Each structure stands twice: as structure tokens, then as C-alpha cells.
Amino acid sequence: MLPVEKQQEVLNFVEFLAQKNQVERPRRSLKGLWADLNVNITSEDIAQVRREMWTTLQRQLMKHIQLVTQFM
């Protein structure tokens, strides 16, 4: 039986070989998955959602800051 250090070394080597021999499959496009749903997201849609998220985040941060400063 191998010592623990050698066992770990063998395990590491086997994991390396397993990763090396994995075939990387090409990723499917999400556009293809959504094609039949008639979804059309524009860059303006994304920009609008980002603005809304940042506005909401700023409000939440201000509330948390006010709460923290009350206890100081």
C-alpha cells in the first residue's frame, strides 16, 4: 500500500488525466433556445433595466446607511 502522500499524488494525476481527456462540447446559443418564443431584447431594454437596478440599489444603500448611522 502506498503512503498517504503518494496516494494523493496518484489521485491528483488521475484527475489531471481525466480533465485533459475531456472533450469540450461547443456551447449552444441562447438565441437559438429562445427563437420560438419571439423574444426581442434590445440594447435599450438592457440599459433601462440597468438604470432601474442602480436607482433601486442607491435607494437601498441610503436606507441602510441611515439605519447604521442612527446606532452610532
N, C-alpha and C positions, 0 to 999 in steps of 0.2 A: 504494500500500500504506500502511496506517495505521501510525503509530508503535506500539511495544510497549505503551505506557501506554493508548492508545486501544483497542488490540485487547483488552486486559484489561478495559477499561470495557465494551466491547461484549459480551464473554463474560459478565461479571457481570450485565448487563442481560438477556441471553438466559436465563441460569439463573434470574433473578428471574421472568421471564415464564413459564418452564416450571413453576416452583413455584406461581405464582399460579393457573395454569390446571389444576393437578392436581385431580381430583375425589377427595375424601376418602371412601373407602368405609367404611361402618359396620363396626365390629369384631364378629366373631362371638363369642358367649358360649362360654366353655369348658364350661359346664354342658351346653350342647347337644351338644358334641363327646363328652362322657363319658356322656350319657344312657343309651345302650345297654350300658354297662359295669357298671351297678349299683354305682357308687361313691358312697359317702355319707361325706363327711369332715365331722366336727363341729368346733365351736369348741374342744371339749375335746381332740380329737385334735391340733389345731394347737398348743394350749397345751402338751400333753405333749411334742411334738416340740421345741418351743422350749426347754422346761426341759432336755431331754436335750442339745440343742445347746449351751446355755450351760454346763451342767455339764462337758461334754467340752472346751469351749473353755477353761474355767477350769483344768482339769487340764493341758491342753497348755501354757497360758501359764505355769503354775507350773513345769513341767518345763523350759521354755526359760529362764525366769528363773534357775532353779538352775544350769543349764549356763553361762549367761553370767556369773553371779557366781563360778563356780569359776575362771574365767580372768581375773578382775580382781585 
